[in-house]
């Protein structure tokens, strides 16, 4: 049996233990983390989608690094952390040293959420030469209205839904409508509906195991359990793995403090790629995923 595998990477400014941004602001997770990951992906034909935070779009060298990637082997998409982009940015930038991102876009007034998404989409297009079609909400803070905004702005794919997780009763995915790709309702992101944006949920089991190879998050055995569970319980099987670029460099995320942590993470990622290759998975970018896999 063969499924589809999508690797989704939230591309963030370097951070410390609790996601407060580096001070002074740094971008090693882009400069060195992404090239290391891309080299590994290229060996297996995995096509990562890099979902880029507005806190990264202010840094010219980061933009150059992302623009240098081969679009046939990867995809660039957008990732909203609304405090970093107007209107009404809590941190107006462009220096984001020592910021503490906490906002979830589903808590904004609808018009403010739309305006921030529109601004992010415009900035992306100016920097990367085309409109983004793939999106993830910061802190997974998406709702039906988010899908409506994305649809109006020309997006085709979203990956903000984290099935079975309830984030502080603000974004509640504890009763997922589907674990396979679906077109959500504009009123309820968890329910199937008539939108034109394909939702590709992150792979999480009912007992809250993630396909997330982050040290202290899911070890390799747990990742393999998620893969097996999805193969047994979903059809088509579409695995959506997520982590952050900043986990691939030491001391730039809450998860990987040392070089050994980063090495262990890369080994775990490679083990997952190798297993999926043996099982004849199709490796797709997010925008290549369809409702059929
Ligand atoms: Zn993020």
Boltz pocket constraint, residues with backbone or C-beta under 6 A from the ligand:
constraints:
  - pocket:
      binder: B
      contacts: [[A, 10], [A, 12], [A, 53], [A, 79], [A, 80], [A, 81], [A, 137], [A, 138], [A, 139]]
      max_distance: 6.0
